[in-house]
């Protein structure tokens, strides 16, 4: 077996381990809220928001400020999801490989 075939086998083994882990744990989501609770966002790592909740009193912020707050909180949620993904998948995939894919321990926003 040559080096390329060994590498392909290792990649396939890691893919299977990650797939099994994902099947057991479900999607990795991060959740963040603004300090006053006006905006709450749930997001996947590196992805767009899965849900956005806006409290009625947040509408007094005005459209521009509310939009900025939603983006800020969504970025926090995405970073939290990326950090959770890094911790969870880090048991299977070496940290350096996760980092090379863009999933730093501190997370990455969408």
Buried (B, 14 or more C-beta within 10 A) or exposed (E): EEEEEEEEEEEEEBEEBBEEBBEEEEEBBBBBBBEEEBBBBBBBBBEEBBEBEBEEEBEEBEEEEBEEBBBBBBBBBBBBBBBBBBEBBBEBBEBEEBEEBEBBEEBBBB
